[in-house]
Amino acid sequence: MYLILLEALGAGLILILIVWWTMFSGRPKQDSTTDLDQGKDK
């Protein structure tokens, strides 16, 4: 019984870590429209 609970807890933890990783490991928070606008001015 405890083994099943431990396995379910581990799977939930892995799921939370994957979601956390995908949410916060993207591009740095910079406004990409300002980069495009600066390129158009040149």
PyMOL Python script that loads the backbone (N, CA, C, O; Angstrom):
from pymol import cmd

cmd.read_pdbstr("""\
ATOM      1  N   MET A   1       0.828  -1.200   0.000  1.00  0.00           N
ATOM      2  CA  MET A   1       0.000   0.000   0.000  1.00  0.00           C
ATOM      3  C   MET A   1       0.874   1.267   0.000  1.00  0.00           C
ATOM      4  O   MET A   1       0.640   2.208  -0.759  1.00  0.00           O
ATOM      5  N   TYR A   2       1.878   1.256   0.871  1.00  0.00           N
ATOM      6  CA  TYR A   2       2.754   2.430   0.942  1.00  0.00           C
ATOM      7  C   TYR A   2       3.578   2.589  -0.337  1.00  0.00           C
ATOM      8  O   TYR A   2       3.921   3.706  -0.724  1.00  0.00           O
ATOM      9  N   LEU A   3       3.887   1.490  -0.976  1.00  0.00           N
ATOM     10  CA  LEU A   3       4.656   1.547  -2.215  1.00  0.00           C
ATOM     11  C   LEU A   3       3.846   2.226  -3.321  1.00  0.00           C
ATOM     12  O   LEU A   3       4.384   3.021  -4.092  1.00  0.00           O
ATOM     13  N   ILE A   4       2.568   1.913  -3.394  1.00  0.00           N
ATOM     14  CA  ILE A   4       1.703   2.540  -4.401  1.00  0.00           C
ATOM     15  C   ILE A   4       1.560   4.036  -4.117  1.00  0.00           C
ATOM     16  O   ILE A   4       1.596   4.851  -5.039  1.00  0.00           O
ATOM     17  N   LEU A   5       1.401   4.390  -2.862  1.00  0.00           N
ATOM     18  CA  LEU A   5       1.291   5.796  -2.475  1.00  0.00           C
ATOM     19  C   LEU A   5       2.580   6.548  -2.793  1.00  0.00           C
ATOM     20  O   LEU A   5       2.536   7.672  -3.294  1.00  0.00           O
ATOM     21  N   LEU A   6       3.715   5.940  -2.508  1.00  0.00           N
ATOM     22  CA  LEU A   6       5.007   6.552  -2.789  1.00  0.00           C
ATOM     23  C   LEU A   6       5.211   6.730  -4.290  1.00  0.00           C
ATOM     24  O   LEU A   6       5.739   7.749  -4.737  1.00  0.00           O
ATOM     25  N   GLU A   7       4.791   5.738  -5.057  1.00  0.00           N
ATOM     26  CA  GLU A   7       4.925   5.819  -6.510  1.00  0.00           C
ATOM     27  C   GLU A   7       4.023   6.922  -7.083  1.00  0.00           C
ATOM     28  O   GLU A   7       4.438   7.664  -7.973  1.00  0.00           O
ATOM     29  N   ALA A   8       2.809   7.025  -6.578  1.00  0.00           N
ATOM     30  CA  ALA A   8       1.894   8.078  -7.034  1.00  0.00           C
ATOM     31  C   ALA A   8       2.418   9.456  -6.647  1.00  0.00           C
ATOM     32  O   ALA A   8       2.300  10.406  -7.422  1.00  0.00           O
ATOM     33  N   LEU A   9       2.985   9.567  -5.477  1.00  0.00           N
ATOM     34  CA  LEU A   9       3.560  10.837  -5.022  1.00  0.00           C
ATOM     35  C   LEU A   9       4.749  11.228  -5.892  1.00  0.00           C
ATOM     36  O   LEU A   9       4.901  12.397  -6.247  1.00  0.00           O
ATOM     37  N   GLY A  10       5.583  10.264  -6.233  1.00  0.00           N
ATOM     38  CA  GLY A  10       6.730  10.525  -7.107  1.00  0.00           C
ATOM     39  C   GLY A  10       6.291  10.963  -8.494  1.00  0.00           C
ATOM     40  O   GLY A  10       6.870  11.885  -9.069  1.00  0.00           O
ATOM     41  N   ALA A  11       5.266  10.305  -9.037  1.00  0.00           N
ATOM     42  CA  ALA A  11       4.763  10.675 -10.359  1.00  0.00           C
ATOM     43  C   ALA A  11       4.170  12.084 -10.338  1.00  0.00           C
ATOM     44  O   ALA A  11       4.359  12.852 -11.281  1.00  0.00           O
ATOM     45  N   GLY A  12       3.460  12.422  -9.272  1.00  0.00           N
ATOM     46  CA  GLY A  12       2.911  13.778  -9.141  1.00  0.00           C
ATOM     47  C   GLY A  12       4.011  14.819  -9.038  1.00  0.00           C
ATOM     48  O   GLY A  12       3.901  15.902  -9.613  1.00  0.00           O
ATOM     49  N   LEU A  13       5.065  14.499  -8.313  1.00  0.00           N
ATOM     50  CA  LEU A  13       6.191  15.422  -8.183  1.00  0.00           C
ATOM     51  C   LEU A  13       6.882  15.637  -9.521  1.00  0.00           C
ATOM     52  O   LEU A  13       7.250  16.760  -9.864  1.00  0.00           O
ATOM     53  N   ILE A  14       7.056  14.559 -10.274  1.00  0.00           N
ATOM     54  CA  ILE A  14       7.671  14.691 -11.598  1.00  0.00           C
ATOM     55  C   ILE A  14       6.797  15.537 -12.513  1.00  0.00           C
ATOM     56  O   ILE A  14       7.308  16.359 -13.274  1.00  0.00           O
ATOM     57  N   LEU A  15       5.478  15.340 -12.443  1.00  0.00           N
ATOM     58  CA  LEU A  15       4.559  16.137 -13.249  1.00  0.00           C
ATOM     59  C   LEU A  15       4.654  17.616 -12.893  1.00  0.00           C
ATOM     60  O   LEU A  15       4.690  18.468 -13.781  1.00  0.00           O
ATOM     61  N   ILE A  16       4.696  17.923 -11.606  1.00  0.00           N
ATOM     62  CA  ILE A  16       4.808  19.315 -11.168  1.00  0.00           C
ATOM     63  C   ILE A  16       6.130  19.922 -11.628  1.00  0.00           C
ATOM     64  O   ILE A  16       6.164  21.078 -12.049  1.00  0.00           O
ATOM     65  N   LEU A  17       7.209  19.163 -11.554  1.00  0.00           N
ATOM     66  CA  LEU A  17       8.508  19.668 -12.000  1.00  0.00           C
ATOM     67  C   LEU A  17       8.520  19.931 -13.508  1.00  0.00           C
ATOM     68  O   LEU A  17       9.104  20.918 -13.957  1.00  0.00           O
ATOM     69  N   ILE A  18       7.886  19.066 -14.283  1.00  0.00           N
ATOM     70  CA  ILE A  18       7.831  19.277 -15.733  1.00  0.00           C
ATOM     71  C   ILE A  18       7.037  20.530 -16.059  1.00  0.00           C
ATOM     72  O   ILE A  18       7.446  21.321 -16.909  1.00  0.00           O
ATOM     73  N   VAL A  19       5.905  20.718 -15.390  1.00  0.00           N
ATOM     74  CA  VAL A  19       5.090  21.915 -15.628  1.00  0.00           C
ATOM     75  C   VAL A  19       5.855  23.165 -15.219  1.00  0.00           C
ATOM     76  O   VAL A  19       5.843  24.159 -15.945  1.00  0.00           O
ATOM     77  N   TRP A  20       6.523  23.131 -14.065  1.00  0.00           N
ATOM     78  CA  TRP A  20       7.309  24.267 -13.593  1.00  0.00           C
ATOM     79  C   TRP A  20       8.420  24.604 -14.587  1.00  0.00           C
ATOM     80  O   TRP A  20       8.670  25.774 -14.877  1.00  0.00           O
ATOM     81  N   TRP A  21       9.085  23.568 -15.106  1.00  0.00           N
ATOM     82  CA  TRP A  21      10.193  23.751 -16.043  1.00  0.00           C
ATOM     83  C   TRP A  21       9.699  24.416 -17.324  1.00  0.00           C
ATOM     84  O   TRP A  21      10.338  25.335 -17.837  1.00  0.00           O
ATOM     85  N   THR A  22       8.565  23.952 -17.837  1.00  0.00           N
ATOM     86  CA  THR A  22       8.067  24.507 -19.097  1.00  0.00           C
ATOM     87  C   THR A  22       7.509  25.911 -18.924  1.00  0.00           C
ATOM     88  O   THR A  22       7.518  26.692 -19.876  1.00  0.00           O
ATOM     89  N   MET A  23       7.028  26.248 -17.746  1.00  0.00           N
ATOM     90  CA  MET A  23       6.487  27.588 -17.531  1.00  0.00           C
ATOM     91  C   MET A  23       7.589  28.639 -17.423  1.00  0.00           C
ATOM     92  O   MET A  23       7.449  29.741 -17.951  1.00  0.00           O
ATOM     93  N   PHE A  24       8.671  28.307 -16.749  1.00  0.00           N
ATOM     94  CA  PHE A  24       9.657  29.326 -16.405  1.00  0.00           C
ATOM     95  C   PHE A  24      10.997  29.187 -17.111  1.00  0.00           C
ATOM     96  O   PHE A  24      11.938  29.891 -16.745  1.00  0.00           O
ATOM     97  N   SER A  25      11.131  28.320 -18.098  1.00  0.00           N
ATOM     98  CA  SER A  25      12.422  28.186 -18.764  1.00  0.00           C
ATOM     99  C   SER A  25      12.370  28.685 -20.203  1.00  0.00           C
ATOM    100  O   SER A  25      13.138  28.224 -21.047  1.00  0.00           O
ATOM    101  N   GLY A  26      11.483  29.610 -20.485  1.00  0.00           N
ATOM    102  CA  GLY A  26      11.361  30.138 -21.839  1.00  0.00           C
ATOM    103  C   GLY A  26      12.325  31.280 -22.073  1.00  0.00           C
ATOM    104  O   GLY A  26      13.385  31.363 -21.453  1.00  0.00           O
ATOM    105  N   ARG A  27      11.937  32.155 -22.978  1.00  0.00           N
ATOM    106  CA  ARG A  27      12.767  33.323 -23.262  1.00  0.00           C
ATOM    107  C   ARG A  27      12.782  34.261 -22.059  1.00  0.00           C
ATOM    108  O   ARG A  27      11.829  34.279 -21.279  1.00  0.00           O
ATOM    109  N   PRO A  28      13.845  35.034 -21.900  1.00  0.00           N
ATOM    110  CA  PRO A  28      13.853  36.031 -20.828  1.00  0.00           C
ATOM    111  C   PRO A  28      12.757  37.065 -21.071  1.00  0.00           C
ATOM    112  O   PRO A  28      12.343  37.303 -22.206  1.00  0.00           O
ATOM    113  N   LYS A  29      12.303  37.669 -19.984  1.00  0.00           N
ATOM    114  CA  LYS A  29      11.193  38.611 -20.104  1.00  0.00           C
ATOM    115  C   LYS A  29      11.660  39.931 -20.711  1.00  0.00           C
ATOM    116  O   LYS A  29      11.992  40.880 -20.001  1.00  0.00           O
ATOM    117  N   GLN A  30      11.677  39.965 -22.030  1.00  0.00           N
ATOM    118  CA  GLN A  30      12.000  41.185 -22.761  1.00  0.00           C
ATOM    119  C   GLN A  30      10.901  41.395 -23.770  1.00  0.00           C
ATOM    120  O   GLN A  30      10.330  40.436 -24.291  1.00  0.00           O
ATOM    121  N   ASP A  31      10.608  42.628 -24.042  1.00  0.00           N
ATOM    122  CA  ASP A  31       9.553  42.927 -24.994  1.00  0.00           C
ATOM    123  C   ASP A  31      10.101  42.730 -26.400  1.00  0.00           C
ATOM    124  O   ASP A  31      10.933  43.514 -26.857  1.00  0.00           O
ATOM    125  N   SER A  32       9.643  41.692 -27.087  1.00  0.00           N
ATOM    126  CA  SER A  32      10.179  41.383 -28.409  1.00  0.00           C
ATOM    127  C   SER A  32       9.731  42.411 -29.447  1.00  0.00           C
ATOM    128  O   SER A  32      10.392  42.566 -30.473  1.00  0.00           O
ATOM    129  N   THR A  33       8.617  43.120 -29.202  1.00  0.00           N
ATOM    130  CA  THR A  33       8.165  44.117 -30.175  1.00  0.00           C
ATOM    131  C   THR A  33       9.103  45.306 -30.221  1.00  0.00           C
ATOM    132  O   THR A  33       9.248  45.936 -31.268  1.00  0.00           O
ATOM    133  N   THR A  34       9.748  45.628 -29.096  1.00  0.00           N
ATOM    134  CA  THR A  34      10.695  46.751 -29.119  1.00  0.00           C
ATOM    135  C   THR A  34      11.922  46.388 -29.954  1.00  0.00           C
ATOM    136  O   THR A  34      12.473  47.242 -30.649  1.00  0.00           O
ATOM    137  N   ASP A  35      12.354  45.116 -29.890  1.00  0.00           N
ATOM    138  CA  ASP A  35      13.473  44.684 -30.716  1.00  0.00           C
ATOM    139  C   ASP A  35      13.133  44.777 -32.189  1.00  0.00           C
ATOM    140  O   ASP A  35      13.969  45.182 -32.997  1.00  0.00           O
ATOM    141  N   LEU A  36      11.911  44.403 -32.545  1.00  0.00           N
ATOM    142  CA  LEU A  36      11.494  44.480 -33.949  1.00  0.00           C
ATOM    143  C   LEU A  36      11.356  45.931 -34.393  1.00  0.00           C
ATOM    144  O   LEU A  36      11.726  46.280 -35.514  1.00  0.00           O
ATOM    145  N   ASP A  37      10.823  46.776 -33.512  1.00  0.00           N
ATOM    146  CA  ASP A  37      10.661  48.188 -33.861  1.00  0.00           C
ATOM    147  C   ASP A  37      12.007  48.861 -34.068  1.00  0.00           C
ATOM    148  O   ASP A  37      12.148  49.693 -34.963  1.00  0.00           O
ATOM    149  N   GLN A  38      13.001  48.515 -33.253  1.00  0.00           N
ATOM    150  CA  GLN A  38      14.322  49.104 -33.405  1.00  0.00           C
ATOM    151  C   GLN A  38      14.954  48.677 -34.729  1.00  0.00           C
ATOM    152  O   GLN A  38      15.681  49.452 -35.350  1.00  0.00           O
ATOM    153  N   GLY A  39      14.682  47.459 -35.154  1.00  0.00           N
ATOM    154  CA  GLY A  39      15.221  46.976 -36.421  1.00  0.00           C
ATOM    155  C   GLY A  39      14.599  47.698 -37.604  1.00  0.00           C
ATOM    156  O   GLY A  39      15.262  47.883 -38.625  1.00  0.00           O
ATOM    157  N   LYS A  40      13.343  48.112 -37.493  1.00  0.00           N
ATOM    158  CA  LYS A  40      12.664  48.801 -38.585  1.00  0.00           C
ATOM    159  C   LYS A  40      13.171  50.223 -38.749  1.00  0.00           C
ATOM    160  O   LYS A  40      13.163  50.759 -39.857  1.00  0.00           O
ATOM    161  N   ASP A  41      13.616  50.842 -37.655  1.00  0.00           N
ATOM    162  CA  ASP A  41      14.063  52.226 -37.716  1.00  0.00           C
ATOM    163  C   ASP A  41      15.391  52.364 -38.449  1.00  0.00           C
ATOM    164  O   ASP A  41      15.684  53.431 -38.989  1.00  0.00           O
ATOM    165  N   LYS A  42      16.180  51.333 -38.477  1.00  0.00           N
ATOM    166  CA  LYS A  42      17.532  51.426 -39.079  1.00  0.00           C
ATOM    167  C   LYS A  42      17.459  51.471 -40.584  1.00  0.00           C
ATOM    168  O   LYS A  42      18.492  51.549 -41.250  1.00  0.00           O
TER     169      LYS A  42
END
""", "prot")
cmd.dss("prot")
cmd.show_as("cartoon", "prot")
cmd.util.cbc("prot")
cmd.orient("prot")
